Amino acid sequence: MQRNTKSYTILLCLLSLLLAAMLAVLIFRFDPYQGWLILVVFYLLFLGLCFVLTTLAGFWARRFFGKREYLNDHLKISARQGLWLGILLTLLLLLKSAGLFNLISVFLLLIALIFLESYFIYAR
């Protein structure tokens, strides 16, 4: 593994532990009905944790099943897809909390994210 990639994966592992600890403290120490700031912090921590965990999972899957020469490319692709998956999971949680979670809204959200990903891939 290249040095730069190894340091990023170690940083992501430490960041996931930190975010998980912060999310646990937020869940067990604060009342969600105190105000809107607690909910915003919860969703931001959830987004960050989803991003980090899906990035690591994608990178390790690509490293295990893919070619070993392209580790930096694997990390870039995993980070981009981890961000999209983190956004998707956070928005689905927001839809669920607002009572708007149904098949149509999930399908429309998924189509919107697919179009955004396609735009970013082909707009280079």
Backbone as ProteinMPNN parsed JSONL, in Angstrom:
{"seq_chain_A": "MQRNTKSYTILLCLLSLLLAAMLAVLIFRFDPYQGWLILVVFYLLFLGLCFVLTTLAGFWARRFFGKREYLNDHLKISARQGLWLGILLTLLLLLKSAGLFNLISVFLLLIALIFLESYFIYAR", "coords_chain_A": {"N_chain_A": [[0.837, -1.164, 0.0], [0.511, 2.206, -0.787], [2.172, 4.971, 0.753], [0.772, 7.416, 1.133], [-1.888, 6.66, 0.735], [-2.191, 4.832, 2.787], [-1.941, 6.47, 5.046], [-4.234, 8.042, 4.733], [-6.258, 6.101, 5.032], [-5.833, 5.317, 7.676], [-6.367, 7.736, 8.943], [-9.086, 7.978, 8.257], [-10.124, 5.783, 9.641], [-9.623, 6.534, 12.323], [-11.164, 8.847, 12.37], [-13.69, 7.753, 12.015], [-14.041, 6.4, 14.437], [-14.016, 8.58, 16.207], [-16.267, 10.064, 15.286], [-18.302, 8.18, 15.731], [-18.18, 7.972, 18.516], [-18.847, 10.598, 19.238], [-21.434, 10.729, 18.196], [-22.696, 8.779, 19.767], [-22.496, 9.964, 22.299], [-24.069, 12.216, 21.838], [-26.562, 11.036, 21.347], [-27.145, 9.692, 23.758], [-26.887, 11.619, 25.757], [-28.238, 14.024, 25.212], [-31.412, 15.59, 24.837], [-33.558, 15.135, 22.124], [-35.656, 16.866, 21.69], [-35.004, 19.329, 22.627], [-34.197, 21.384, 20.953], [-33.622, 22.733, 17.649], [-30.95, 22.675, 16.999], [-29.7, 20.423, 18.1], [-30.74, 18.393, 16.514], [-29.714, 19.1, 14.004], [-26.954, 18.805, 14.451], [-26.953, 16.072, 15.009], [-27.742, 14.974, 12.498], [-25.624, 15.873, 10.893], [-23.428, 14.58, 12.107], [-24.233, 11.956, 11.651], [-24.211, 11.904, 8.842], [-21.458, 12.333, 8.406], [-20.378, 10.024, 9.636], [-21.568, 7.982, 8.09], [-20.431, 8.614, 5.604], [-17.654, 8.195, 6.111], [-17.572, 5.462, 6.893], [-18.697, 4.114, 4.66], [-16.893, 4.894, 2.715], [-14.512, 3.687, 3.613], [-15.336, 0.981, 3.549], [-15.872, 0.651, 0.813], [-13.327, 1.177, -0.259], [-11.753, -0.88, 0.894], [-13.058, -3.108, -0.168], [-12.597, -2.728, -2.904], [-9.837, -2.879, -2.858], [-9.447, -5.504, -2.053], [-10.748, -7.015, -4.061], [-10.016, -5.782, -6.44], [-7.536, -4.401, -8.715], [-4.206, -4.028, -7.586], [-2.547, -1.923, -8.206], [-3.776, 0.534, -8.428], [-4.406, 2.059, -6.087], [-4.692, 4.704, -5.104], [-6.557, 5.709, -6.929], [-8.664, 4.006, -6.304], [-9.265, 4.9, -3.752], [-10.118, 7.54, -4.242], [-12.415, 7.12, -5.832], [-13.932, 5.606, -4.057], [-14.31, 7.473, -2.018], [-15.862, 9.436, -3.302], [-18.169, 7.922, -3.972], [-18.845, 7.116, -1.413], [-19.566, 9.55, -0.277], [-21.893, 10.167, -1.756], [-23.503, 7.978, -0.999], [-23.637, 8.402, 1.752], [-24.996, 10.869, 1.8], [-27.391, 10.019, 0.639], [-28.35, 8.13, 2.581], [-28.629, 9.819, 4.804], [-30.515, 11.681, 3.872], [-32.647, 9.931, 3.473], [-33.154, 9.213, 6.112], [-33.939, 11.712, 7.072], [-36.272, 12.049, 5.542], [-37.788, 9.962, 6.611], [-38.074, 10.835, 9.27], [-39.616, 13.079, 8.852], [-41.947, 12.002, 8.004], [-42.339, 11.466, 5.351], [-41.426, 9.306, 3.996], [-41.645, 7.119, 1.49], [-42.135, 4.817, -1.257], [-42.122, 6.248, -3.665], [-40.869, 8.73, -3.063], [-38.352, 7.799, -2.293], [-37.506, 6.61, -4.67], [-37.436, 8.873, -6.392], [-35.478, 10.428, -5.117], [-33.276, 8.722, -5.357], [-33.013, 8.627, -8.166], [-32.405, 11.332, -8.644], [-29.887, 11.543, -7.384], [-28.448, 9.725, -8.926], [-28.486, 11.034, -11.401], [-27.008, 13.335, -10.706], [-24.514, 12.167, -10.095], [-23.904, 11.093, -12.612], [-23.682, 13.446, -14.076], [-21.401, 14.611, -12.872], [-19.493, 12.711, -13.52], [-19.391, 12.753, -16.342], [-18.887, 15.413, -16.914], [-16.284, 16.152, -16.783]], "CA_chain_A": [[0.0, 0.0, 0.0], [1.295, 3.417, -0.852], [2.218, 5.692, 2.027], [-0.279, 8.411, 1.178], [-3.148, 5.95, 0.876], [-2.214, 4.242, 4.12], [-2.212, 7.525, 6.023], [-5.639, 8.414, 4.597], [-7.118, 5.073, 5.62], [-5.694, 5.41, 9.134], [-7.109, 8.939, 9.322], [-10.506, 7.674, 8.151], [-10.461, 4.879, 10.753], [-9.681, 7.342, 13.542], [-12.306, 9.742, 12.24], [-14.916, 6.976, 12.243], [-14.159, 6.183, 15.881], [-14.367, 9.859, 16.812], [-17.649, 10.391, 14.936], [-19.183, 7.242, 16.427], [-18.214, 8.365, 19.931], [-19.608, 11.846, 19.342], [-22.837, 10.404, 17.944], [-23.191, 8.075, 20.95], [-22.668, 10.962, 23.358], [-25.211, 13.049, 21.476], [-27.796, 10.265, 21.484], [-27.429, 9.324, 25.138], [-26.801, 12.743, 26.7], [-29.064, 15.179, 24.881], [-32.803, 15.373, 24.464], [-33.736, 15.658, 20.764], [-36.719, 17.858, 21.654], [-34.523, 20.588, 23.201], [-34.135, 22.434, 19.947], [-33.263, 22.305, 16.301], [-29.501, 22.522, 16.88], [-29.367, 19.032, 18.411], [-31.07, 17.597, 15.325], [-28.752, 19.422, 12.943], [-25.69, 18.16, 14.809], [-27.151, 14.635, 14.824], [-27.714, 14.63, 11.08], [-24.265, 16.091, 10.386], [-22.594, 13.477, 12.583], [-24.671, 10.758, 10.933], [-23.679, 12.024, 7.489], [-20.016, 12.113, 8.467], [-20.108, 8.618, 9.942], [-21.918, 7.194, 6.9], [-19.413, 8.884, 4.593], [-16.382, 7.549, 6.456], [-17.704, 4.004, 6.885], [-18.88, 3.61, 3.304], [-15.631, 5.096, 2.002], [-13.604, 2.614, 4.02], [-15.838, -0.303, 3.051], [-15.651, 0.628, -0.632], [-11.9, 1.085, -0.542], [-11.26, -2.213, 1.231], [-13.617, -4.052, -1.139], [-11.846, -2.552, -4.156], [-8.471, -3.355, -2.627], [-9.469, -6.96, -1.978], [-11.194, -7.613, -5.319], [-9.52, -5.073, -7.617], [-6.099, -4.403, -9.01], [-3.464, -3.407, -6.487], [-1.745, -0.773, -8.65], [-4.549, 1.764, -8.502], [-4.957, 2.294, -4.757], [-5.134, 6.097, -4.991], [-7.805, 5.824, -7.681], [-9.69, 3.322, -5.528], [-9.645, 5.758, -2.631], [-10.892, 8.662, -4.777], [-13.729, 6.626, -6.244], [-14.648, 5.221, -2.84], [-14.707, 8.694, -1.307], [-16.981, 10.043, -4.031], [-19.351, 7.096, -3.801], [-19.198, 7.174, -0.001], [-20.274, 10.801, -0.056], [-23.24, 10.026, -2.302], [-24.258, 7.045, -0.178], [-23.896, 9.086, 3.013], [-26.069, 11.834, 1.551], [-28.621, 9.253, 0.421], [-28.823, 7.591, 3.853], [-29.051, 10.932, 5.653], [-31.775, 12.204, 3.351], [-33.687, 8.94, 3.758], [-33.474, 9.368, 7.531], [-34.714, 12.949, 7.177], [-37.605, 11.772, 5.011], [-38.47, 9.12, 7.595], [-38.441, 11.644, 10.433], [-40.651, 14.029, 8.446], [-43.147, 11.262, 7.623], [-42.458, 11.497, 3.896], [-40.702, 8.152, 3.472], [-42.418, 6.131, 0.741], [-41.397, 4.315, -2.404], [-41.992, 7.286, -4.694], [-39.843, 9.69, -2.655], [-37.054, 7.107, -2.347], [-37.163, 6.46, -6.086], [-37.074, 10.191, -6.928], [-34.196, 10.796, -4.529], [-32.265, 7.881, -5.987], [-32.839, 9.1, -9.552], [-31.708, 12.629, -8.586], [-28.476, 11.307, -7.08], [-27.845, 9.075, -10.103], [-28.257, 12.086, -12.391], [-25.887, 14.153, -10.241], [-23.287, 11.378, -10.285], [-23.642, 11.029, -14.062], [-23.218, 14.767, -14.494], [-20.025, 14.807, -12.411], [-18.613, 11.791, -14.248], [-19.255, 13.137, -17.742], [-18.587, 16.835, -17.06], [-14.847, 16.397, -16.581]], "C_chain_A": [[0.892, 1.239, 0.0], [1.15, 4.211, 0.441], [1.06, 6.674, 2.17], [-1.643, 7.753, 1.415], [-3.278, 5.348, 2.267], [-2.523, 5.298, 5.18], [-3.664, 7.99, 5.942], [-6.554, 7.374, 5.222], [-7.015, 5.074, 7.142], [-6.463, 6.623, 9.651], [-8.612, 8.681, 9.277], [-10.96, 6.738, 9.273], [-10.574, 5.653, 12.062], [-10.872, 8.293, 13.532], [-13.615, 8.994, 12.471], [-15.117, 6.698, 13.723], [-14.595, 7.457, 16.595], [-15.83, 10.217, 16.537], [-18.634, 9.47, 15.633], [-19.293, 7.589, 17.906], [-19.029, 9.635, 20.125], [-21.096, 11.604, 19.131], [-23.448, 9.68, 19.139], [-23.417, 9.048, 22.104], [-23.889, 11.823, 23.079], [-26.524, 12.308, 21.705], [-28.139, 10.029, 22.957], [-27.444, 10.493, 26.116], [-27.796, 13.869, 26.442], [-30.462, 14.754, 24.474], [-33.031, 15.942, 23.066], [-34.822, 16.729, 20.665], [-36.296, 19.193, 22.273], [-34.496, 21.711, 22.178], [-33.648, 21.878, 18.621], [-31.771, 22.054, 16.159], [-29.047, 21.087, 17.167], [-29.639, 18.15, 17.195], [-30.101, 17.851, 14.177], [-27.408, 18.746, 13.21], [-25.8, 16.649, 14.632], [-27.05, 14.244, 13.354], [-26.333, 14.854, 10.457], [-23.309, 14.987, 10.836], [-22.949, 12.172, 11.875], [-24.149, 10.759, 9.504], [-22.179, 11.752, 7.464], [-19.667, 10.658, 8.725], [-20.448, 7.718, 8.756], [-20.882, 7.378, 5.805], [-18.137, 8.117, 4.876], [-16.493, 6.029, 6.35], [-17.899, 3.44, 5.479], [-17.638, 3.83, 2.445], [-14.636, 3.993, 2.34], [-14.044, 1.262, 3.476], [-15.612, -0.426, 1.547], [-14.188, 0.483, -0.995], [-11.376, -0.313, -0.255], [-11.827, -3.276, 0.298], [-12.875, -3.948, -2.471], [-10.423, -3.069, -4.017], [-8.42, -4.878, -2.626], [-9.79, -7.59, -3.328], [-10.58, -6.976, -6.556], [-8.033, -5.226, -7.822], [-5.368, -3.587, -7.969], [-2.731, -2.128, -6.913], [-2.474, 0.554, -8.503], [-5.166, 2.128, -7.157], [-5.427, 3.733, -4.57], [-6.431, 6.322, -5.747], [-8.95, 5.146, -6.942], [-10.182, 4.199, -4.384], [-10.475, 6.952, -3.105], [-12.298, 8.244, -5.147], [-14.559, 6.254, -5.026], [-15.119, 6.437, -2.059], [-15.889, 9.362, -1.991], [-18.261, 9.236, -3.833], [-19.794, 7.044, -2.34], [-19.947, 8.442, 0.341], [-21.71, 10.698, -0.556], [-24.086, 9.087, -1.447], [-24.565, 7.648, 1.195], [-25.009, 10.11, 2.886], [-27.397, 11.117, 1.381], [-29.182, 8.735, 1.743], [-29.314, 8.692, 4.79], [-30.372, 11.522, 5.175], [-32.918, 11.222, 3.563], [-34.106, 9.003, 5.224], [-34.282, 10.639, 7.774], [-36.137, 12.76, 6.654], [-38.421, 10.937, 5.994], [-38.922, 9.938, 8.797], [-39.54, 12.65, 10.104], [-41.946, 13.334, 8.056], [-43.374, 11.225, 6.126], [-41.783, 10.303, 3.219], [-41.696, 7.197, 2.814], [-41.626, 5.758, -0.503], [-41.167, 5.386, -3.468], [-40.887, 8.279, -4.317], [-38.454, 9.064, -2.676], [-36.594, 6.973, -3.793], [-36.725, 7.797, -6.689], [-35.729, 10.674, -6.387], [-33.059, 10.005, -5.156], [-31.989, 8.317, -7.423], [-32.086, 10.428, -9.571], [-30.22, 12.428, -8.303], [-27.758, 10.602, -8.232], [-27.562, 10.11, -11.186], [-27.103, 12.998, -11.981], [-24.554, 13.44, -10.438], [-22.918, 11.3, -11.767], [-23.116, 12.364, -14.577], [-21.755, 14.973, -14.11], [-19.048, 13.883, -13.123], [-18.346, 12.306, -15.663], [-18.889, 14.597, -17.951], [-17.104, 17.148, -16.879], [-14.241, 17.07, -17.726]], "O_chain_A": [[1.898, 1.298, 0.706], [0.132, 4.129, 1.127], [0.438, 6.747, 3.23], [-2.447, 8.244, 2.208], [-4.36, 5.358, 2.854], [-3.287, 5.039, 6.11], [-4.267, 8.301, 6.968], [-7.532, 7.731, 5.879], [-8.015, 4.854, 7.827], [-7.133, 6.544, 10.681], [-9.338, 9.121, 10.169], [-12.064, 6.889, 9.797], [-11.518, 5.449, 12.825], [-11.51, 8.516, 14.561], [-14.547, 9.543, 13.059], [-16.244, 6.753, 14.215], [-15.444, 7.416, 17.486], [-16.552, 10.625, 17.447], [-19.689, 9.919, 16.082], [-20.376, 7.511, 18.486], [-19.813, 9.736, 21.068], [-21.927, 12.206, 19.811], [-24.599, 9.938, 19.49], [-24.424, 8.957, 22.806], [-24.659, 12.125, 23.991], [-27.489, 12.889, 22.202], [-29.298, 10.154, 23.352], [-27.976, 10.353, 27.217], [-28.158, 14.594, 27.369], [-30.665, 13.709, 23.856], [-32.733, 17.113, 22.83], [-34.9, 17.43, 19.656], [-37.124, 20.09, 22.432], [-34.749, 22.867, 22.516], [-33.31, 20.701, 18.504], [-31.36, 21.293, 15.283], [-28.109, 20.597, 16.539], [-28.85, 17.257, 16.886], [-29.714, 16.924, 13.465], [-26.798, 18.183, 12.3], [-24.859, 16.009, 14.162], [-26.351, 13.292, 13.008], [-25.923, 14.094, 9.58], [-22.484, 14.515, 10.054], [-22.067, 11.38, 11.542], [-23.693, 9.729, 9.009], [-21.69, 11.023, 6.601], [-18.757, 10.117, 8.098], [-19.699, 6.79, 8.449], [-20.493, 6.412, 5.148], [-17.594, 7.46, 3.987], [-15.613, 5.379, 5.786], [-17.329, 2.402, 5.143], [-17.36, 3.037, 1.545], [-13.994, 3.433, 1.451], [-13.219, 0.484, 2.997], [-15.208, -1.482, 1.061], [-13.841, -0.245, -1.925], [-10.637, -0.876, -1.063], [-11.141, -4.254, -0.001], [-12.561, -4.964, -3.091], [-9.869, -3.635, -4.96], [-7.471, -5.475, -3.135], [-9.176, -8.588, -3.705], [-10.619, -7.577, -7.63], [-7.37, -6.055, -7.198], [-5.87, -2.557, -7.519], [-2.337, -1.334, -6.059], [-1.83, 1.603, -8.459], [-6.346, 2.475, -7.101], [-6.459, 3.962, -3.939], [-7.311, 7.04, -5.273], [-10.076, 5.643, -6.947], [-11.376, 4.232, -4.087], [-11.436, 7.336, -2.439], [-13.264, 8.932, -4.817], [-15.752, 6.552, -4.967], [-16.214, 6.428, -1.498], [-16.821, 9.807, -1.321], [-19.319, 9.804, -3.558], [-20.988, 6.939, -2.059], [-20.866, 8.42, 1.16], [-22.641, 11.097, 0.143], [-25.258, 9.367, -1.195], [-25.646, 7.422, 1.739], [-25.869, 10.211, 3.762], [-28.415, 11.555, 1.917], [-30.376, 8.886, 2.001], [-30.308, 8.511, 5.492], [-31.247, 11.828, 5.985], [-34.049, 11.642, 3.81], [-35.288, 8.861, 5.538], [-35.205, 10.643, 8.589], [-37.093, 13.254, 7.252], [-39.612, 11.183, 6.184], [-40.036, 9.753, 9.288], [-40.313, 13.032, 10.983], [-42.948, 14.002, 7.801], [-44.493, 10.976, 5.677], [-41.595, 10.301, 2.003], [-42.49, 6.548, 3.496], [-40.566, 6.326, -0.766], [-40.111, 5.411, -4.1], [-40.061, 8.631, -5.158], [-37.482, 9.727, -3.037], [-35.423, 7.197, -4.1], [-35.739, 7.844, -7.424], [-34.936, 11.263, -7.122], [-31.999, 10.558, -5.452], [-30.832, 8.365, -7.841], [-31.22, 10.633, -10.422], [-29.381, 13.081, -8.925], [-26.58, 10.863, -8.479], [-26.509, 10.067, -11.822], [-26.301, 13.394, -12.827], [-23.582, 14.042, -10.894], [-21.748, 11.429, -12.126], [-22.215, 12.404, -15.415], [-20.959, 15.451, -14.918], [-17.886, 14.244, -13.31], [-17.206, 12.295, -16.126], [-18.602, 14.989, -19.082], [-16.725, 18.318, -16.83], [-13.042, 17.348, -17.716]]}, "name": "protein", "num_of_chains": 1, "seq": "MQRNTKSYTILLCLLSLLLAAMLAVLIFRFDPYQGWLILVVFYLLFLGLCFVLTTLAGFWARRFFGKREYLNDHLKISARQGLWLGILLTLLLLLKSAGLFNLISVFLLLIALIFLESYFIYAR"}
